[in-house]
Amino acid sequence: MEKIKVVDVAAGLPEAWRSAVLGETGGARVKALRMAGEGLPPESHAEAEALFVVEGRLELLVEGEEVVLEAGEMYVVPAGAVHSVRPGSRGVLLLVEG
């Protein structure tokens, strides 16, 4: 397998918040996406998901609590937790979901 430049993959995506699968490991999918400033409505998932900010800033509301991640920081959204992306989130995100 060759190296993947996550920032370049995210920059090449046709739309913000649309992900590209980079690979799979142990049944989990690793995705890259580009954040472009707009918020996203609340959602929840049956499985936990890990969010790692490659560059930029991600602002979340998780079960009513504000969570702000800067480049180099990661947060795991627990399975079933209602979460939304707040306006102002920009940059590149690496997402790992089961």
C-alpha positions as CSV (number, residue, x, y, z in Angstrom):
1,M,0.0,0.0,0.0
2,E,1.2,3.5,-0.7
3,K,1.2,6.6,1.5
4,I,-2.0,8.7,1.6
5,K,-1.8,12.5,1.9
6,V,-5.0,13.1,3.8
7,V,-5.0,16.9,3.2
8,D,-4.8,16.4,-0.5
9,V,-7.6,13.8,-0.6
10,A,-9.8,16.2,1.4
11,A,-9.0,19.1,-0.9
12,G,-9.9,17.0,-4.0
13,L,-13.4,16.1,-2.7
14,P,-16.2,17.7,-4.8
15,E,-18.2,18.8,-1.8
16,A,-17.5,19.7,1.9
17,W,-18.7,17.1,4.4
18,R,-18.7,14.3,1.8
19,S,-16.1,11.8,2.8
20,A,-13.7,9.6,0.9
21,V,-12.8,6.1,2.3
22,L,-9.1,5.9,2.7
23,G,-9.0,2.3,3.9
24,E,-10.4,-0.3,6.3
25,T,-8.9,-2.0,9.3
26,G,-10.5,-4.4,11.8
27,G,-13.9,-3.8,10.4
28,A,-13.6,0.0,10.8
29,R,-13.6,2.5,7.9
30,V,-11.1,5.4,7.9
31,K,-12.4,8.4,6.0
32,A,-11.2,11.9,5.1
33,L,-13.4,14.9,4.7
34,R,-13.2,18.6,4.3
35,M,-15.0,21.0,6.7
36,A,-16.1,24.3,5.1
37,G,-17.6,26.4,7.9
38,E,-21.3,25.4,7.9
39,G,-22.9,23.4,10.6
40,L,-24.6,20.0,10.3
41,P,-27.8,18.9,12.0
42,P,-27.9,16.5,15.0
43,E,-27.4,12.8,14.3
44,S,-26.5,9.7,16.2
45,H,-24.9,6.4,15.2
46,A,-25.2,2.8,16.5
47,E,-21.4,2.6,16.7
48,A,-18.8,5.0,18.3
49,E,-16.9,7.2,15.9
50,A,-13.4,8.8,16.3
51,L,-12.9,12.3,15.0
52,F,-9.3,13.5,14.5
53,V,-8.7,17.1,13.3
54,V,-5.8,17.0,10.8
55,E,-5.9,20.7,10.3
56,G,-8.3,23.5,11.3
57,R,-10.9,23.4,14.0
58,L,-14.0,21.3,14.7
59,E,-16.8,22.5,16.9
60,L,-19.3,19.9,18.2
61,L,-22.3,19.8,20.4
62,V,-22.4,16.3,21.9
63,E,-25.4,15.5,24.1
64,G,-25.7,19.2,24.9
65,E,-22.0,19.7,25.7
66,E,-19.7,21.9,23.6
67,V,-16.6,20.1,22.4
68,V,-13.9,22.1,20.5
69,L,-11.1,20.3,18.7
70,E,-8.0,21.9,17.3
71,A,-5.5,20.4,14.8
72,G,-3.9,17.3,16.3
73,E,-6.7,16.6,18.7
74,M,-9.1,13.6,18.7
75,Y,-12.5,12.9,20.2
76,V,-14.5,9.7,20.3
77,V,-18.3,10.2,20.0
78,P,-19.9,7.4,22.0
79,A,-22.3,5.1,20.3
80,G,-25.9,6.5,20.4
81,A,-24.7,10.0,21.4
82,V,-26.7,12.8,19.7
83,H,-24.1,15.2,18.2
84,S,-24.0,18.0,15.7
85,V,-21.3,20.1,14.0
86,R,-21.5,23.8,14.9
87,P,-20.9,26.6,12.3
88,G,-17.3,27.7,12.1
89,S,-15.8,24.2,11.7
90,R,-13.2,24.4,9.0
91,G,-10.3,22.3,7.8
92,V,-9.6,18.6,7.4
93,L,-11.1,15.8,9.4
94,L,-10.1,12.1,9.7
95,L,-13.1,10.0,10.7
96,V,-12.9,6.3,11.9
97,E,-16.2,4.5,12.1
98,G,-17.1,0.9,12.8
